[in-house]
C-alpha cells in the first residue's frame, strides 16, 4: 500500500509528460510519452509499481523549492556530515524566444546530484515498472548505464554510479563531496522510435541547464501580473503551463489518476484529460498569469476536438490530450491504490455523460478570446453557432451537472445558467459568427432561461440559489451567478447566496464544500479548493474585499511547501486529497487574486475621488 502524503509530492513536466517527486528524492509517478500514457513509475498507487530514488544513505532533513521562474525542482538534503542538492527536471526542448516551451523534448527525466558542503553517502534505487506496474523488465548493465527491456518501452538509465542488478531492480551507493556533481537520466523511447541511449555527463548538464533557462525565459517574457500574491499567481501560471500538452494546447485537469477524494474511498477518477467546462475559467487564468498564446492554443484545441455534435447535438464534455473521444474507463485490480483507495481507474466514463453546461463554457471562452482570435474559419463559426442553437433547444433538459453526478439526471441550476451564458455570448459574438439572423431567437431563449432561473432556481426558504430546481440543497456552483454576469454581485439574492455558502457550506477551517447532498456514490469527500476560491472571488466582486482576502488566504494556505494545490482538503487534519496538482485549484487561485486586486483598485479609486473635494465624483 502506498502512503506517501500527497503534500510531499512535487511536479516536474516537459509539457508532454508529468512526474511527481517525493520529499525523499523518489520519483513516485511518471507517465510516458504523454500525460495519459501508461506509467513507468507508479509507487504512488502501489509499493510494487515502480520508483526511482536518489537520497542520502544516512538520516537527513529536507528542504525544497522550485528554481526561480521554473518548474525545475531543487531538493536539499542536510545530514550530520554534509549537504547535497538534488535537481530534478523533465528536459524541455530549447525555448525559441516565443511561447513554445516543450518543443522537441527527448522524453528524459534528468537528475543532478551536487555536493555543497562536507560529504554525504548516497544511495540509488531504480525499479522501473512499465504499464502501471504490470511489467517487470529485464535490466542489463551497459557502458555508462542500465537498459530496461519489456513491453513497448525501451528505457535507458544513464548513471555514473555502478548498479548491482537483481529482482528487476538496480541498487548502488556512492559518496558526494563538496564541489562534486553527478548527472543521472532516464531516457524513454519505443521500439519504433530513435532508440533511447546513454547520455554523457556534459550533455546531460547542458540540457538540464537549458531547461532551466527555457522556463525562466518563458516566465520573464509572459508573466506580467503585478497584483497581490504575485508570486503565487505567477507560480500557478507555470503550473498550468506544466499541465498543458504542447503538441495540441490541451490542458489536463491534473497529472494523476485515482488519488481519492477521501482516503480509503472509491471516489477515485482519472483526471489526465481535458474538460470543456474548464475552458472559460482557464482562459481567464491564462490571461492573468501566463500568456495569450496559451489561451489561443487551448481554444484552438477545443474547437478542433469538440466538433462532433451527433444526432441529438450532444457535445462531448472531455477529450484526451490529442483530442480522442473514447475515454472508456477500466480498473487496474493489481494496484492496491493510495492508502488502499480502490479501485484504481484509467480512463473516465464521464465522457459519456450528458452535460448541457458545456455550450456556455465554449462560447464564453470565445468571448474572452475575441480580440485575440480576430476572424475564425467557417468550420469553427458553424460549430459555435450550433452550440448556441443547441443551448436554446436543450436548456430545459435534465443532466448530470458540473460535478458529474453518477445518479439520475436533474435540473441543475449551474447547467441552466451556462446555457444562459451560451446565448448571452452568442448574441455578443453574432457579428464574428456571421449569425445576425440568430440574434432574436437567441435573445428570446436567453430571456426564457433567465425568467426560469429567477423563478425556479431561487429558493425563498433557503435564501439562496440552490443546487437544483425544487431543492433546498446548497451548491457552491451557485457562486457562478455573479461571476458569469447573470446578476450583479450587489444584487440582494447574490449577497444572500454568498452568505448562505459562507455560513452553511463551509467547515470549521472556513473551506467550502461543493455540496452536502447524496450524489449516488458511497463515502465522504473533503472540502473543494476551487469552491473556496470562488467564494473569495464572489466576495471581491460584491465589494467585500476584506472578507475576500481572508477567504483567499485560508485556501491558499493549503499550498504545499513548493506551492502546489490538490483538488480537496480533508476536514480536521487539513491533509491534501484528490488528484495532484489540480489545475482547477490553481485556476481558482489566479482568478480570485485578480478579482481581489480589481476590487481593491476600485475601492482606492473611489476613496481618491471622495478625498478630492469631499464628495463622490
C-alpha positions as CSV (number, residue, x, y, z in Angstrom):
1,X,0.0,0.0,0.0
2,X,1.3,3.4,-0.9
3,X,1.0,6.0,1.8
4,X,3.2,8.9,0.7
5,X,1.4,12.1,1.7
6,X,0.1,14.0,-1.3
7,X,1.6,17.2,0.1
8,X,5.0,15.5,-0.1
9,X,4.9,15.5,-3.9
10,X,6.3,18.0,-6.4
11,X,5.6,18.2,-10.1
12,X,8.1,18.1,-13.0
13,X,6.9,18.4,-16.6
14,X,8.1,18.8,-20.2
15,X,4.6,19.7,-21.4
16,X,4.2,16.2,-22.8
17,X,4.5,14.1,-19.6
18,X,4.5,14.7,-15.9
19,X,6.3,13.2,-13.0
20,X,5.9,13.5,-9.2
21,X,9.0,13.6,-6.9
22,X,8.6,12.9,-3.2
23,X,10.5,14.8,-0.4
24,X,12.8,11.8,-0.1
25,X,14.0,12.1,-3.6
26,X,11.9,9.3,-5.1
27,X,10.2,9.6,-8.5
28,X,6.8,8.1,-7.4
29,X,4.9,8.8,-10.6
30,X,5.9,9.2,-14.2
31,X,3.9,8.6,-17.4
32,X,5.5,8.5,-20.9
33,X,5.2,9.7,-23.6
34,X,2.2,11.9,-22.7
35,X,0.2,12.8,-19.6
36,X,-2.4,10.0,-20.0
37,X,0.2,7.3,-21.1
38,X,0.9,4.2,-19.1
39,X,3.2,4.9,-16.1
40,X,6.8,3.8,-15.7
41,X,6.8,4.7,-12.0
42,X,3.5,4.4,-10.0
43,X,4.6,3.7,-6.5
44,X,2.1,6.4,-5.6
45,X,-0.6,3.8,-6.2
46,X,1.1,0.7,-5.1
47,X,4.5,0.0,-3.5
48,X,5.4,-2.6,-6.2
49,X,4.5,-0.3,-9.2
50,X,7.9,1.3,-9.6
51,X,10.0,4.2,-8.5
52,X,13.5,5.7,-8.8
53,X,15.0,7.1,-5.6
54,X,18.2,9.1,-5.1
55,X,18.8,10.0,-1.4
56,X,21.3,10.0,1.4
57,X,22.1,6.7,2.9
58,X,22.1,8.2,6.4
59,X,19.5,10.2,8.3
60,X,18.7,13.6,6.8
61,X,16.5,16.7,6.8
62,X,14.9,18.0,3.6
63,X,14.0,21.4,2.2
64,X,12.7,22.0,-1.3
65,X,12.0,24.7,-3.8
66,X,11.5,25.3,-7.5
67,X,14.4,27.2,-9.0
68,X,13.2,30.8,-9.6
69,X,10.7,31.2,-12.5
70,X,10.9,27.5,-13.4
71,X,9.3,24.1,-12.8
72,X,12.7,22.6,-12.1
73,X,12.8,21.1,-8.6
74,X,15.7,21.5,-6.1
75,X,15.8,19.3,-3.0
76,X,18.5,20.0,-0.3
77,X,19.4,17.0,1.9
78,X,21.2,18.0,5.2
79,X,23.0,15.3,7.1
80,X,25.3,15.2,10.0
81,X,28.3,15.0,7.7
82,X,27.3,17.4,4.9
83,X,24.7,18.8,2.5
84,X,23.8,17.6,-1.0
85,X,21.4,19.1,-3.5
86,X,19.3,17.1,-5.9
87,X,17.9,18.9,-9.0
88,X,15.1,17.2,-11.0
89,X,13.6,18.1,-14.3
90,X,11.9,16.6,-17.3
91,X,14.0,18.0,-20.1
92,X,12.3,20.5,-22.4
93,X,13.4,21.5,-25.8
94,X,15.2,24.8,-26.2
95,X,13.0,27.9,-25.7
96,X,12.6,29.5,-29.1
97,X,12.2,33.1,-27.8
98,X,8.4,32.9,-28.2
99,X,6.0,30.8,-26.2
100,X,6.8,27.4,-27.5
101,X,8.2,25.8,-24.4
102,X,8.3,22.0,-24.8
103,X,9.0,21.5,-28.5
104,X,11.4,18.7,-29.4
105,X,11.5,17.1,-25.9
106,X,13.7,14.0,-25.6
107,X,11.4,12.2,-23.0
108,X,14.1,12.2,-20.4
109,X,14.0,12.6,-16.6
110,X,17.3,14.3,-15.6
111,X,18.6,14.3,-12.1
112,X,21.7,16.3,-10.9
113,X,23.4,15.5,-7.5
114,X,25.7,18.3,-6.3
115,X,27.8,18.4,-3.1
116,X,27.6,21.8,-1.4
117,X,29.2,21.0,2.0
118,X,31.1,18.2,3.6
119,X,30.5,14.8,2.2
120,X,27.3,12.7,2.1
121,X,26.9,8.9,1.5
122,X,24.2,8.4,-1.1
123,X,22.1,5.5,-2.4
124,X,20.2,5.0,-5.6
125,X,17.3,2.6,-6.1
126,X,15.9,2.1,-9.6
127,X,12.8,0.0,-10.1
128,X,11.1,0.7,-13.5
129,X,7.7,-1.0,-13.8
130,X,6.1,-0.1,-17.2
131,X,2.4,-0.3,-17.9
132,X,1.2,0.6,-14.4
133,X,3.4,-1.9,-12.7
134,X,2.4,-4.9,-14.9
135,X,5.8,-5.4,-16.5
136,X,9.0,-6.4,-14.6
137,X,11.5,-5.6,-17.3
138,X,14.8,-7.3,-17.9
139,X,17.6,-5.0,-16.7
140,X,21.1,-5.2,-18.3
141,X,24.3,-3.3,-17.4
142,X,25.8,-1.4,-20.4
143,X,28.7,1.1,-20.5
144,X,27.6,4.1,-18.6
145,X,24.1,2.9,-17.7
146,X,21.4,0.2,-17.5
147,X,18.9,-0.8,-20.1
148,X,15.3,-2.0,-19.3
149,X,13.6,-4.1,-21.9
150,X,9.9,-5.1,-21.6
151,X,6.6,-4.3,-23.4
152,X,6.5,-1.3,-25.7
153,X,9.0,0.7,-23.6
154,X,12.7,0.9,-24.2
155,X,14.3,2.6,-21.2
156,X,18.0,3.5,-20.8
157,X,19.3,4.8,-17.4
158,X,22.4,7.0,-17.6
159,X,24.3,6.5,-14.3
160,X,27.9,7.4,-13.4
161,X,27.5,5.1,-10.4
162,X,27.7,1.3,-11.0
163,X,24.5,-0.5,-10.1
164,X,24.1,-4.1,-8.9
165,X,21.1,-5.8,-10.7
166,X,18.7,-8.2,-9.1
167,X,14.9,-8.7,-8.9
168,X,14.4,-6.5,-12.0
169,X,15.9,-3.6,-10.0
170,X,19.1,-1.7,-9.7
171,X,20.9,-0.5,-6.5
172,X,24.1,1.4,-5.9
173,X,25.9,3.5,-3.3
174,X,28.3,6.5,-3.8
175,X,29.7,9.4,-1.9
176,X,29.3,13.1,-2.9
177,X,31.8,15.6,-1.6
178,X,31.7,19.4,-1.7
179,X,32.1,20.7,-5.2
180,X,31.3,17.3,-6.9
181,X,28.5,16.9,-9.3
182,X,27.0,13.8,-10.9
183,X,24.2,13.6,-13.5
184,X,21.7,10.8,-14.0
185,X,19.0,10.4,-16.6
186,X,16.3,8.0,-17.7
187,X,15.6,8.2,-21.4
188,X,12.5,6.6,-22.9
189,X,11.6,5.6,-26.4
190,X,9.6,2.9,-28.2
191,X,10.9,0.2,-30.5
192,X,9.7,2.2,-33.4
193,X,11.4,5.5,-32.4
194,X,15.1,6.5,-32.4
195,X,16.4,4.3,-29.6
196,X,16.9,5.7,-26.1
197,X,20.6,5.8,-25.2
198,X,23.2,6.6,-22.6
199,X,24.0,10.3,-22.4
200,X,27.4,11.7,-21.4
201,X,27.8,13.9,-18.3
202,X,28.4,17.1,-20.2
203,X,25.4,16.6,-22.5
204,X,23.1,16.0,-19.6
205,X,24.5,19.0,-17.7
206,X,23.9,21.2,-20.8
207,X,20.4,20.0,-21.4
208,X,19.4,20.4,-17.8
209,X,20.8,24.0,-17.7
210,X,19.0,24.7,-21.0
211,X,15.7,23.5,-19.4
212,X,16.2,26.0,-16.5
213,X,16.9,28.8,-19.0
214,X,13.9,27.8,-21.1
215,X,11.5,28.0,-18.2
216,X,13.0,31.3,-17.0
217,X,12.8,32.8,-20.4
218,X,9.2,31.8,-20.8
219,X,8.3,33.2,-17.4
220,X,10.1,36.5,-17.8
221,X,8.6,37.0,-21.3
222,X,5.0,36.2,-20.5
223,X,4.2,36.7,-16.8
224,X,3.3,40.3,-16.1
225,X,0.7,40.2,-13.3
226,X,1.8,42.6,-10.6
227,X,-1.1,42.4,-8.1
228,X,-1.5,40.8,-4.7
229,X,0.1,37.4,-4.2
230,X,2.2,38.0,-7.2
231,X,4.5,35.0,-6.6
232,X,1.6,32.6,-6.0
233,X,-0.2,33.8,-9.2
234,X,2.9,33.5,-11.3
235,X,3.7,30.1,-9.9
236,X,0.2,28.9,-10.6
237,X,0.5,30.1,-14.2
238,X,3.6,28.0,-14.5
239,X,1.7,25.0,-13.1
240,X,-0.9,25.5,-15.8
241,X,1.9,25.7,-18.4
242,X,3.3,22.4,-16.9
243,X,-0.1,20.7,-17.2
244,X,-0.5,21.8,-20.8
245,X,0.2,19.4,-23.7
246,X,2.4,21.3,-26.0
247,X,1.6,19.5,-29.3
248,X,-2.1,20.3,-29.0
249,X,-2.6,23.1,-26.5
250,X,-4.8,20.8,-24.3
251,X,-4.6,21.3,-20.5
252,X,-5.1,18.3,-18.3
253,X,-7.2,18.6,-15.1
254,X,-4.4,17.0,-13.1
255,X,-1.2,15.0,-13.5
256,X,-2.5,11.8,-11.8
257,X,-5.3,9.2,-11.7
258,X,-7.1,7.7,-8.7
259,X,-5.8,9.8,-5.9
260,X,-9.0,9.7,-3.9
261,X,-11.3,12.4,-2.5
262,X,-11.3,10.5,0.8
263,X,-8.6,8.2,2.0
264,X,-9.8,4.6,1.5
265,X,-12.8,5.7,-0.5
266,X,-13.9,4.8,-4.0
267,X,-14.1,8.4,-5.5
268,X,-11.0,7.8,-7.5
269,X,-11.1,9.2,-11.0
270,X,-8.6,9.6,-13.9
271,X,-8.0,13.4,-14.3
272,X,-5.4,13.3,-17.1
273,X,-7.8,14.6,-19.7
274,X,-9.2,17.9,-20.8
275,X,-12.7,19.1,-19.8
276,X,-14.6,21.5,-22.0
277,X,-16.1,23.0,-18.8
278,X,-12.7,24.2,-17.7
279,X,-12.4,26.4,-20.8
280,X,-13.8,29.8,-19.8
281,X,-12.3,29.7,-16.3
282,X,-8.9,28.6,-17.8
283,X,-9.0,31.4,-20.3
284,X,-9.3,34.0,-17.6
285,X,-6.4,32.4,-15.6
286,X,-4.2,32.2,-18.6
287,X,-4.7,35.8,-19.5
288,X,-3.8,36.9,-15.9
289,X,-0.9,34.6,-15.1
290,X,0.5,33.2,-18.4
291,X,0.3,34.2,-22.0
292,X,-2.5,34.9,-24.5
293,X,-0.8,32.4,-26.9
294,X,-1.5,29.6,-24.4
295,X,-5.1,30.7,-24.2
296,X,-5.4,30.7,-28.0
297,X,-3.8,27.3,-28.3
298,X,-6.2,25.9,-25.8
299,X,-9.2,27.3,-27.6
300,X,-7.9,26.0,-30.9
301,X,-7.6,22.6,-29.4
302,X,-11.2,22.7,-28.1
303,X,-12.6,23.8,-31.4
304,X,-10.7,21.1,-33.2
305,X,-11.5,18.2,-30.7
306,X,-15.1,19.1,-29.8
307,X,-17.0,19.5,-33.2
308,X,-19.0,16.2,-33.2
309,X,-22.5,17.2,-32.0
310,X,-24.1,13.9,-33.1
311,X,-27.7,13.3,-34.0
312,X,-29.0,15.0,-30.9
313,X,-26.3,17.7,-30.9
314,X,-24.9,16.4,-27.7
315,X,-21.4,17.9,-27.2
316,X,-18.9,15.6,-25.5
317,X,-17.6,17.1,-22.3
318,X,-14.0,15.9,-22.3
319,X,-11.2,14.6,-24.5
320,X,-7.7,13.1,-24.4
321,X,-4.8,15.5,-24.9
322,X,-4.7,14.7,-28.6
323,X,-8.4,15.0,-28.9
324,X,-9.5,11.4,-28.9
325,X,-13.2,11.0,-27.8
326,X,-13.3,7.4,-26.5
327,X,-12.0,7.5,-22.9
328,X,-13.6,4.3,-21.8
329,X,-12.9,3.6,-18.1
330,X,-11.3,0.4,-16.8
331,X,-9.9,-0.7,-13.4
332,X,-6.4,-1.9,-12.6
333,X,-7.1,-4.6,-10.0
334,X,-3.4,-5.4,-9.5
335,X,-2.9,-2.0,-7.9
336,X,-3.9,-1.5,-4.3
337,X,-4.3,2.2,-4.5
338,X,-3.1,5.2,-2.5
339,X,-3.9,4.2,1.2
340,X,-5.9,1.2,-0.1
341,X,-8.3,3.5,-2.1
342,X,-9.7,1.2,-4.6
343,X,-10.5,0.8,-7.4
344,X,-7.6,2.3,-9.4
345,X,-9.0,3.6,-12.7
346,X,-7.7,4.6,-16.0
347,X,-10.0,6.3,-18.5
348,X,-13.1,8.2,-17.3
349,X,-16.6,7.2,-18.2
350,X,-17.9,10.7,-17.5
351,X,-17.1,11.2,-21.2
352,X,-20.5,9.5,-21.9
353,X,-22.5,11.8,-19.7
354,X,-24.9,14.5,-20.9
355,X,-24.0,17.8,-19.5
356,X,-25.6,20.9,-21.1
357,X,-23.4,23.4,-19.4
358,X,-20.5,22.9,-21.9
359,X,-22.1,25.1,-24.6
360,X,-21.8,28.1,-22.4
361,X,-18.2,27.4,-21.5
362,X,-17.1,27.2,-25.1
363,X,-18.9,30.4,-26.1
364,X,-17.6,32.2,-23.0
365,X,-14.1,31.2,-23.9
366,X,-14.6,32.6,-27.5
367,X,-15.8,35.9,-26.0
368,X,-12.7,36.1,-23.8
369,X,-10.5,35.5,-26.8
370,X,-12.4,37.7,-29.2
371,X,-9.7,40.3,-29.6
372,X,-7.0,37.6,-29.8
373,X,-8.6,35.4,-32.4
374,X,-9.7,38.0,-34.8
375,X,-11.6,36.1,-37.6
376,X,-12.4,32.4,-37.4
377,X,-12.8,29.8,-40.1
378,X,-16.2,28.7,-41.4
379,X,-16.0,25.3,-39.6
380,X,-15.4,26.9,-36.1
381,X,-18.1,29.5,-36.9
382,X,-20.7,26.9,-37.8
383,X,-19.7,24.9,-34.7
384,X,-20.1,27.8,-32.3
385,X,-23.5,28.8,-33.9
386,X,-24.6,25.2,-33.4
387,X,-23.5,25.3,-29.8
388,X,-25.7,28.4,-29.2
389,X,-28.6,26.9,-31.1
390,X,-28.3,23.6,-29.1
391,X,-28.3,25.6,-25.8
392,X,-31.5,27.3,-26.9
393,X,-33.1,23.9,-27.7
394,X,-31.9,21.8,-24.8
395,X,-31.6,24.1,-21.8
396,X,-34.8,22.6,-20.2
397,X,-33.4,19.1,-20.2
398,X,-32.1,17.3,-17.1
399,X,-28.4,16.4,-17.0
400,X,-25.6,15.2,-14.6
401,X,-24.4,18.7,-13.8
402,X,-21.0,20.3,-13.2
403,X,-19.9,17.7,-10.6
404,X,-20.8,14.8,-12.9
405,X,-23.2,13.1,-10.6
406,X,-23.4,9.4,-11.3
407,X,-27.1,9.2,-10.4
408,X,-30.3,10.2,-12.0
409,X,-30.3,13.4,-14.2
410,X,-31.7,16.5,-12.5
411,X,-32.5,20.1,-13.3
412,X,-29.2,21.6,-12.1
413,X,-29.0,25.4,-11.7
414,X,-25.4,25.6,-13.0
415,X,-26.3,23.8,-16.2
416,X,-29.2,26.2,-17.0
417,X,-27.0,29.1,-16.0
418,X,-24.4,28.1,-18.5
419,X,-27.0,27.7,-21.2
420,X,-27.9,31.3,-20.5
421,X,-24.2,32.2,-20.9
422,X,-24.1,30.4,-24.2
423,X,-26.9,32.5,-25.6
424,X,-25.7,35.7,-24.0
425,X,-22.2,35.2,-25.5
426,X,-23.7,34.1,-28.8
427,X,-25.6,37.4,-29.1
428,X,-22.3,39.2,-28.3
429,X,-20.5,37.2,-30.9
430,X,-23.2,37.4,-33.6
431,X,-21.1,39.6,-35.9
432,X,-18.0,37.5,-35.6
433,X,-20.1,34.3,-36.2
434,X,-22.0,36.0,-39.1
435,X,-25.2,34.9,-37.3
436,X,-27.1,38.1,-37.1
437,X,-30.3,36.3,-38.1
438,X,-30.0,34.1,-35.0
439,X,-29.9,37.1,-32.6
440,X,-33.6,37.4,-31.9
441,X,-34.3,33.7,-31.2
442,X,-31.2,33.6,-29.0
443,X,-32.4,36.6,-27.1
444,X,-35.9,35.1,-26.6
445,X,-34.4,31.8,-25.3
446,X,-32.0,33.8,-23.1
447,X,-34.9,35.7,-21.6
448,X,-36.8,32.5,-21.0
449,X,-33.9,30.9,-19.2
450,X,-33.4,34.0,-17.1
451,X,-37.0,34.0,-16.0
452,X,-36.9,30.3,-15.2
453,X,-33.7,30.6,-13.2
454,X,-35.1,33.5,-11.1
455,X,-38.3,31.7,-10.5
456,X,-37.2,28.1,-10.1
457,X,-33.5,28.5,-9.1
458,X,-34.0,31.0,-6.3
459,X,-35.4,29.5,-3.0
460,X,-37.0,31.9,-0.6
461,X,-36.9,29.3,2.2
462,X,-33.2,28.9,1.9
463,X,-32.4,32.5,1.0
464,X,-30.2,31.4,-1.8
465,X,-29.9,29.9,-5.3
466,X,-29.9,26.2,-4.8
467,X,-28.3,23.2,-6.5
468,X,-31.4,22.1,-8.4
469,X,-34.9,23.3,-9.1
470,X,-37.4,22.4,-6.3
471,X,-34.5,21.8,-3.9
472,X,-33.4,23.2,-0.5
473,X,-29.8,22.0,-1.0
474,X,-26.9,24.4,-1.4
475,X,-24.2,24.1,-4.1
476,X,-21.1,26.2,-4.3
477,X,-21.5,26.4,-8.1
478,X,-24.3,29.0,-7.4
479,X,-21.4,31.4,-6.8
480,X,-21.0,31.5,-10.5
481,X,-24.2,33.5,-10.8
482,X,-22.3,36.8,-10.4
483,X,-19.0,35.5,-11.8
484,X,-20.6,34.9,-15.3
485,X,-22.6,38.1,-15.1
486,X,-26.1,36.7,-14.8
487,X,-26.8,39.1,-11.9
488,X,-24.6,41.9,-10.5
489,X,-22.7,40.9,-7.4
490,X,-24.6,43.7,-5.5
491,X,-28.0,42.0,-6.1
492,X,-29.6,41.1,-2.8
493,X,-30.2,37.5,-4.0
494,X,-26.5,37.2,-4.8
495,X,-25.4,38.6,-1.5
496,X,-27.7,36.2,0.3
497,X,-26.4,33.3,-1.7
498,X,-22.8,34.2,-0.8
499,X,-23.7,34.4,2.9
500,X,-25.5,31.1,2.7
501,X,-22.5,29.3,1.2
502,X,-20.1,31.0,3.7
503,X,-22.4,30.1,6.7
504,X,-23.7,26.7,5.7
505,X,-21.4,25.1,3.2
506,X,-18.1,25.6,5.0
507,X,-16.2,23.7,7.6
508,X,-14.5,24.9,10.8
509,X,-11.5,25.9,8.8
510,X,-13.6,28.1,6.6
511,X,-13.1,26.0,3.5
512,X,-16.0,25.3,1.1
513,X,-17.7,22.0,0.2
514,X,-19.1,21.6,-3.3
515,X,-22.3,20.4,-1.8
516,X,-23.5,18.2,1.1
517,X,-26.2,16.2,-0.8
518,X,-26.3,12.5,-1.7
519,X,-24.8,12.0,-5.1
520,X,-25.1,8.3,-5.8
521,X,-21.6,7.4,-4.6
522,X,-20.6,5.9,-1.3
523,X,-18.2,7.6,1.1
524,X,-17.2,11.1,2.1
525,X,-15.1,13.8,0.4
526,X,-13.1,16.8,1.5
527,X,-13.6,20.5,1.0
528,X,-13.1,21.7,-2.6
529,X,-10.4,24.3,-3.1
530,X,-11.8,25.7,-6.3
531,X,-15.1,26.4,-4.5
532,X,-13.2,28.3,-1.7
533,X,-11.6,30.5,-4.3
534,X,-15.0,31.0,-6.0
535,X,-16.2,32.3,-2.6
536,X,-13.3,34.7,-2.4
537,X,-13.9,35.9,-6.0
538,X,-17.6,36.4,-5.4
539,X,-16.9,38.3,-2.2
540,X,-14.5,40.6,-4.0
541,X,-16.9,41.2,-6.8
542,X,-19.6,42.2,-4.2
543,X,-17.3,44.8,-2.7
544,X,-16.3,42.8,0.3
545,X,-12.6,42.8,-0.3
546,X,-11.6,42.3,3.4
547,X,-13.7,39.1,3.6
548,X,-12.4,38.0,0.2
549,X,-8.8,38.4,1.3
550,X,-9.5,36.3,4.4
551,X,-11.2,33.6,2.4
552,X,-8.4,33.6,-0.2
553,X,-5.7,33.3,2.3
554,X,-7.4,30.4,4.1
555,X,-7.5,28.4,0.9
556,X,-4.0,29.5,-0.4
557,X,-2.5,28.4,3.0
558,X,-3.0,24.8,1.8
559,X,-0.4,25.0,-0.9
560,X,2.4,22.6,-0.1
561,X,6.0,23.6,0.5
562,X,6.6,24.1,-3.3
563,X,3.3,26.0,-3.9
564,X,1.1,23.1,-5.3
565,X,-2.6,22.6,-4.6
566,X,-4.6,19.4,-4.7
567,X,-8.3,19.1,-5.5
568,X,-9.6,18.9,-1.9
569,X,-8.6,19.3,1.7
570,X,-9.6,16.8,4.4
571,X,-11.6,18.3,7.2
572,X,-10.0,18.3,10.6
573,X,-6.3,17.4,9.8
574,X,-6.1,19.6,6.6
575,X,-4.4,16.8,4.6
576,X,-4.4,17.3,0.8
577,X,-6.7,14.9,-1.1
578,X,-7.5,14.2,-4.7
579,X,-5.6,14.2,-8.0
580,X,-2.5,16.4,-7.9
581,X,-1.6,19.1,-8.7
582,X,-5.1,20.2,-9.6
583,X,-5.4,22.7,-12.5
584,X,-8.9,23.8,-11.3
585,X,-7.5,24.8,-7.9
586,X,-4.7,26.9,-9.4
587,X,-7.2,28.4,-11.9
588,X,-9.4,29.4,-9.0
589,X,-6.4,30.9,-7.1
590,X,-5.5,33.1,-10.1
591,X,-9.0,34.3,-10.9
592,X,-9.7,35.1,-7.2
593,X,-6.5,37.0,-6.8
594,X,-7.2,39.1,-9.9
595,X,-10.8,39.8,-8.7
596,X,-9.5,40.9,-5.3
597,X,-6.9,43.2,-7.0
598,X,-9.7,44.7,-9.2
599,X,-11.9,45.2,-6.1
600,X,-9.2,46.9,-4.2
601,X,-8.2,49.1,-7.1
602,X,-11.8,50.2,-7.4
603,X,-12.1,50.9,-3.7
604,X,-8.9,53.0,-3.8
605,X,-10.1,54.9,-6.8
606,X,-13.4,55.6,-5.1
607,X,-11.6,56.8,-2.0
608,X,-9.4,59.1,-4.1
609,X,-12.5,60.7,-5.7
610,X,-14.1,61.3,-2.4
611,X,-11.0,62.8,-0.9
612,X,-10.6,65.2,-3.8
613,X,-13.3,67.6,-2.8
614,X,-15.2,65.7,0.0
615,X,-17.9,64.4,-2.4
616,X,-18.3,61.4,-4.7
617,X,-17.2,62.2,-8.3
